[in-house]
């Protein structure tokens, strides 16, 4: 793709120049010192910029016409108030006749400026003014991104004629066709995108003059949270612009690997094969720009998709076998290994010809039954672990205890999501974008994670174990640990009994038969026993290690995934930024809850457990 085809996007890759969109909005605002100097030339603009309410009110009282008077650069007082989220100033200016939909020479309105710095407070003031529904009692909190209860996701009751005026403002594009949703996506402000979509039903697939959607811009700029949110809100992942580029093309051009992965997970599979006007695919563009990691990721994903299509298109007996093997992973191997070790134990340790004159005795008989019994019962729990639902998250389950969440949200958004208002979630109003799953199209509960192997989100996700052929999660982790414990007991017991039996049949040279002294000279007579010992010990090391690790995690009420990715989860960080587990109730209570209550509903929501320890989100 040549540079001539990127008149407005490619130039952004040059870090030495100001992004053209920023220049387009307010050239005097960069750098900040310049804008402040410019504002000082007019006391009215300076008072708004520095939030001196008394000064600008006095000026307006003396000069009422100044409420819509632009500065030397053509920008109005309301735009500056909205840019800096001066809720009181914006409210006052609107009450004095400031035009909410007045555009400057670039076509930008005050609403566009609210999206630059995620000024949700002034954004709400503007839209409420246009809708003519007034402000809530007590006004809006200028420090809050949610305002008057926006955190509950309630859609506002706006008359039809007023909503039409709001929609016109939301869909109003500037000189380049950028709506407020485009601007919010260009700056990566997911909270603005969510607020506009949920409370005001803004179009998330609106096109600018180049036919680019907000998702194009979010993917190009590499804003993963905004990209994830737009996909979650059912933005079109395969929309092409005038250059024939999809969001995946633009993410590949910039080498934004996280955005690429998010798009692929969110339904942009068709874009892998899509060609732009020059006939280039995203993989080819990534390779052309030198982004080898992105090109490799796209190539691997494409091969995986083609392999899946071949298997599904030819459903032969062999393909059924291959599919079953892929589903079960290494589970058949572990079954054969356990059964083989038990058989080897019975033939080499218990009933071997070497021990013809050396009966087991009471201790040996008990130990043998422990080995056989533990292994057999362990296989039962292995079967339960493999075949059980590990705790797959379902949309109905997530919202079952919160029926009010299904009743709120704009009617347009419910229609867009197929009649479901599950996009309305308290976690999203608080900015927890990492809990969005773009594949399952749901907001994951705390401690849940999407499993790439099964393609589902799993509650209390621990890890995917190929040896059992299933995810280890909330509903099968107890069976998994019991299985590990039983097999560890069987391995330790069989290893100990084998050592005792070996010592009883290999006497030292010259020692009477039946002596207990070990000698290497007699090892060939017990080769099968030695082989069993080696195999048993190797398996014991891995199984016992995993068992100890799992039990220690149960005692601390933490999962393998949480320990490995603690830096990604805000609820696992204390106010000091260090690791802190808010779910740890002490080893006794943790073990009791794990074994007896089996992760039944907590006496209080998990969100409330971590609320006192989670650091506040910085806007």
N, C-alpha and C positions, 0 to 999 in steps of 0.2 A: 504494500500500500504506500503510495508516494506521499510526500509531505504536502503536495498541492491539494490532496483530498482531505486534509485535516486543517482547514483554515482556522477553526476555533478550538479544537481539542489538542492537536499535537503540540501547539506552542506552549501548552501548559507544562510540558516535560522540561522546559528550560527554566531551571530554578532561578536564573538571574533576572527574569522578567516577572512583572506582576501579572497574575492570571487575567486574561482579557475580560472575564466576567466581572472580576472585582473592579477593574478599570471602568467597565461599562456601567456599573452601579453608581459608584461615587469615586471618581478619580482623585478628588481632593482628600479622600479618607485614608489614603496610603501614602506615606506612613502616618501613623497616628498623630505624631507631633505636628505634622503639616495641617491636619484637619483641625486640631485644637487651636493652632495659630490663626487659621482661617475663621474659626468660630469666634475668636476674640474680636474680630473686626466688627462684629454686630452683637451688641449686648443681649439681644433677644435670643439668638441662636446659642450664644455662650451659656446663658442661664439654663437653657434646656439641656445642653450637653453636660453641664456640671450638676444638673438636678437642683437648681436654685429656683424653687417654685415661686417664691415671692417676687423675685426680680422679673421673670417673664410674665407673670400675671399683671404686675404694675405696667409693664410695657404694653400689653394687650389692651389694658383699660385705657391707656392714653392714646394708643393707635390701633383701633379695632381692625382696620384693614390689613394690619401686619400678620394676622392669623394665617393668611394664605399667601403671604409675600415670600417669594423665593429669595435665596441668598445670591451671591455673585455667581455661583456655579449652577444656579437653577434648581436648587433643592429646597423644599419647604420645611417649616418648623416641625410639622407632624412627622415627616420622614425621619428627622433627627431624633425626635422623641421615641419613635418606634424602634429605631436602630439600637438605642441605648436602653430600651425597655423601661422608659419613664412612664409608668402607668398613670400617675397623677397628672403629669403634664399632658399626655395624650388625651386623657379624659376631659381636661379643662379646654384644650384646643378644640376638640370636637364640640363641646358645649357652646363654644364661642363662634361656631360656624366653619371650622376647618373642614375642607373637603376630603373625605376619606378615600375617594377614588380618583383624586387628581394625580396626573402623571407628570413626571419631569420630562426633559428633552430626550431621555433615553427610553421613555415609555414605562419607567418604574413607578409604582405607587408606593404609598407607605406600607402596604401589606407586603410587598416584596422585601422591603427593608427589615421587617420583623423576622423574616426567615434567615437573614444573614447571621444574626447572633442568637438565634433561637429565642427571640423575645416573645414567649408565649403569652405573657400578661398583656402586652399591648396588642398582640394579634387578636386576643379574645375581645379586647375593648373595641377594636375596629369592627370586627364582624358583628358584635352585639349592636353596635351603633347602626350599621347597615340594616340589620334585621329588626331594629327598633324594638328590642325587647328589654333594654335597660340592663343595668348591672345588678348583681345580687345585693342583698342587704349587707352593709358593712364594706362593700366594694371588693375589689380583687386584691389579693396579696401580691405585690410586685416581685417578691422574692420567690413566689411559688410558680412552678411550671404547670400547676394543675388548676389553680384558681378556685372557683366556687364549687368544689365537689366534683371537678372533672375527673378526679381519680376514680370515681365509681363508674365512669364510662357512660353516664346517662346522656342520651341525646336530648338536645334542647327542643322545646315545643315552640317552633317558629311558624308563623302563618305562611301560607303558600306564596303570597305575593312578596313577602319579605324574604323568603328563602330564594326566590328567583333573583332578587337583587344581590343576595349573598353569592349565589352561584355565578352571576355575571362577574363579580369582583374576583372570585376564586379562579375563574377561567380566563381572566384578563391577562394577556401576554404583553411583554415589553417589546422593544424593537426587534428582538430575536425570537420572540414567541415564548419566552420563559414565563411560566406561571409561578405562583408562590410555591407550588409543590415541586417544580423544577429547582427553584432556588434552594429550598430546604434540602433536597437530595444532593445538589452540587456542593453544599457545605456539610453534608453528612449529619444533619440534625434529625435523627430518627424520632425524637419526641415531637417535633413540629409535624412531621409526616403523619404520625399516629394521631395527634390531636386533630389535624385537619380532616383526616379520613373518618375518624370515629364520631367526632362531634358535629362536623359540618359537611360530611359526605363529599369531600373534595375528590376530584377525578385523579386516580393514581396512574392512569394510562394516558394522560393528556400529551399531545404532541407539540413540540416547538416547531419553528420554521424549517428545521432539518428533519422533521418527523422522528425526533428522539424523545423517548419517554423519560420520566424521572429515574427509572431503573437503568437506562443507558448511562445516565450521568453518575449515579451511585456506584455502578460497577466500574466505570472508567476511572473514577477518582479513588476507588479502593475502599470505600466506606462500607465495611462489612455489615455493621448494624443496620444501616439504612437499606442495604441490599436485601438482607435477611427479612426485614420488616415488610418491604414492598412485595417480596415473594410470598410471605405469609398472608398478606392482604389480597393475594391472587392477582398481582400485577402480571402482565403477559411477559414471560421470559424469552419468547422467540420473536418479538416484534422487530421488524427491520426498519432502519431509517432510509434516507434518500441514497445513502452510499451502499445500501444492502447489508449493513452491519447490524447484528443483534447485540444485546448487552454482553454476550460471551465474546464476541469479536473485540469489543472495546476493552474488556477486562484482560483479554489475552495480549492486546497491543501494549498495554501498560505493564504487563507482567504481574498483575495482582492475583497471586495464587489463591489467597483466601476467598476473594470474590469469585474466582473461577470455580473453586470447589463448592461454594455456596450456590452458585447458579446451577451447577450440575446436579446437586442434591435437590434443588427446588424446581426441577422440571425443564431445564434447558437442554435436554438430551438431543432434541432435534437440531439445535443450533450447532452441534458438533459437525454435522454434514452441510450446514448452510454455507453458501458462498456469497461473497459481496459482489459488487459490480465488476471487480477485476478477476473474479473466479477464485478468490482465496478463502480458505476455511480458517477458523480460529487457530487451529494447530499450525497452519502454514504461516499465519501472521505472527504468532508467538515465536516460531523458529526464525523468521525473518528479522525480528527485533532482538534476537539473541536471548530470549527468555527460555532457556532449555528446560528448566524445571516445569514450566507451564506447558510447553510442548509435549514433554514426556507424560505429564498427567493426562492431558487430552488424548494422547495416543493410547495410553493404558485403558482409559475409560472407553474409548472407541472400540478397542479389541474386546473388552469385556461385554459391551453391548452386542457386538456382532456374534460373539460366541453364544450369548443367551438366545439370540434370534435363531441361530442355527439349531440349537437344541430344541427350542419350542416349535420350530417349523417341521422338524422330523422326529415325531414322538415314537421312536422305535423302542424295542425292548432294551437295546443297549443304552439308549438315551435315558430310559427310566432308571437303569442301574447307575449310570453316571450321576443323575440328579439325586438319587438316594444316597450315594456316596458323598456328594457335596453337602447334603443336608446333615448326615450323621458325622461327617468329618472323621476323626480318629476313634470314635466310640467303638466300632467293631474291633479295632486293634486292642483297646484296653480290656475288652471282654475276653478276647483270646489270650491276652497276657495273664490275666487273673486266673482264668480256668487252667491255662498251661502251667502256671506256677503251682497251683493246687495239685494238679495231676503229678507234676514233677516231685512235689513234696511227698505225696503218698507213695510213689514208686521208688524214690531215692532215699528218703529219710525214714519212713514208717515201715514199708514192706520190702526193703531192699534185702537181697541175699546176703549182704555183708553183715546184717544184724540177725542172722539165723539163730545164733547162740546168745544174742543180747536183746532180750525182750525190753519193751518200752518201760514197763513199770507204771505205777499209778500216775506219777508226775508226767511221764511222757504221753500217756493216754489222754490225760486232761489237756495237755498242751496241744496235742493233735486235734482234739475236738474243738479247741479254741480257734485254731487256724482254719479248720474247715467251716466252722460255724460263722466266724467273723467274715470270712471271704464270701460265703453264700449270702449272708444278710447284707453285706456291703453291695453285692450285685443287685439286690432288690432296690437299695437306695440309689444306685447308679442308674437303674432303669427309670426310677421316679425322677431323678434329676434331668435325664435326657428327654423324657417325654412330657415333663410338666410345663405349664405356662410359667415362664420365669417372672412374670409380672409385667406383661406388655401393657403399655399405657393406651387407653382408649379414650376418645374424646368424651363419650358419654360418662365415663367414670370420673374424668377430671372435673366435670361440671355438675355431677350428680348432687353434690352437697351444696351447690351454689346456684339454685334455680333463678335467683334474681339476675345473674349474669347472662342468662339466655333471653331475658326480656328487655335488655338495654342495648344501646347502640343504635345508630341511624338506620332507618328502614332501607336506604340505598345500600348500605354496607351489608345488611342481612341478605338482600337480594343478590349482591355480588358474590357472597360466599355460599350461595346455594341455600339460603334460608337459615343459615346458622349464624348465631352471634357469638360464637366461641372465640372470635378474634378479640372480643372485649374481655380483658383480664387484668386484675389488679397489678400483677407483676409487670405488665407492659406499661401501665400508667406510672409505675415507679421507675421505669427505665431499665428493667432487667431483660435486655434484649438477648442475652446469652441463653435464656431459657426457651427461645423460639426454636422449634424444629420445622424447617422448611420442607422436609420430606413428608413427615406425618401430618403437617399442618395443624399443630397444636402447641400449646405452651406447656412445657414439661414441668411436672412437679419438682420440688427440691429433691436432689439426690438422684434424679432420673437422668438417663443419657441415651442418645440414639446409638444403636448397635449397627454398624455398617454391614455386618455379616447377615443378620436376619432382616435388616431394613426396617426395624421397629424400635420405638423408644421403650425402655425398660425401667421400671421403678427400682430404686436402690441398686442401680447397675453396679456390679462388682467387676466382672470381666467376662469375655467370651472364652470358654474353655473348649478347644478343639478335641480334647481327650474324651469329653462327655458329649460333644456335639450339640451344645446348647449354651445359651447365655446364663450366667449365674446372677440372679437378681433376687428381688424380694421374696418370691414365692417358692424358690427352690434352693436358696442358699443353705438353709438348715439341712436339707437332705444331702447336699453336696458335702458339707462339713462332717456329717455323720458318716457318710461314705468314706471320706478320707480317714477319719478316726478309726473306723472298723478295719480298713485295709492296713493302716499303720500297725494296729495291734496284731493282725495276722502276720504281717511281714516281720515284726520284731520277734514274735513268738516262734515262728518257723525258723528264723535265723539262729535264735538261741538254741533251740532243740537240735538243729542240724550241727551246730558246733559241739554240743555235748555228745551227740551220736558219733561224730567223727573222732572225737578224742577217745571214745570207748573202743573203737575197732582198729585204731592205728597205734599199736604199742611200739615202744622203742626196741631196737635190736637186742635180742637176748632177754627181753622182758617177757614174763609169762603171758600167754594169750589172755586177753581181757584186761590187760593193764590200762591205765589211764594216761600214760605218757605219750605225747604227740611226737611223731617222727615223719620227716619228709620222705623217707625211704619207702614208706607204705602208701604214699599218695596215689599211685596208679590204681590201687585196689579200690579207691573211693573217688574215681574221677567224676562220676555222675553227681556225687554228693558235693564235690568242690564246685562243679559248674552251677549247681543249684544255688550254692552259697553266694557265688559271685553275682549271679542274676538277681537273687533276692536282695543283696546288699545295694546294688545299683538302683533298683526300683525303690528300695526303702529310703535312700537318700532324698530322692525327689519328692516322694509322697509325704514323708515325714516333714520335710522342709515346708511344703505347701500347707500341710495340716497345721503346723505350728504358727505359720504366718496368718492363716485364716482365723485360728482361735484367738490369737493376740489382737486381731482387728475386731473381732466380736467383743472382746473385753473392753475395747476402746470405742465401740460403736462407730466404726469408720469402715469404708470400703476401699478396695484396691484402687479403684478409679479415683476416689477422692484423694488418696495419698499421692498418686502419680500426677494428678492434675490440680493440686490444691491451689496453685497460683491462678487458676482460671475461675475459681468459684469464690465469689465475694463473701458468701456465708461462712467460709472457712478461714476468713481473715479477721483478726481482732482490730480494735481501733489503732493499734500500733503497727498494723500491716503484717504482723507475724501470724503463723498458723494457729488457729484456735478452733477447736471442735465443739460447737454448741450442743451437740447431741449426746455428748459423753455424760452419763448420769452416775458414773462409778461402775467398776467392773461387775459387781454383784447384780445391780439393777440392769445393766446392759445384757448380761448373760441370761437373766431371767426373762427379760422382754424378748430376747432372741429365741429362746427355747420354748417358752410357754405361750407368750402372747402372739408370737409369730408376726410381729409388725402390724398388729391390728391398729385401728385408728388411734392416733395419739390423743391424749386428753385435751390437748390444745393444738391449734394448727401449727405446722412446722414453721410457718412464716413468723408467728409470734415468738417462737423459741429463739430465733436468730435475730429478731428485731433489735434487741438490746445490745447485740455485739457487732452488728454489721455497721461498717463505716458509711456515713451518708454519701449518696451519689453526688458528685460534683457536676453541676450543670455544664 
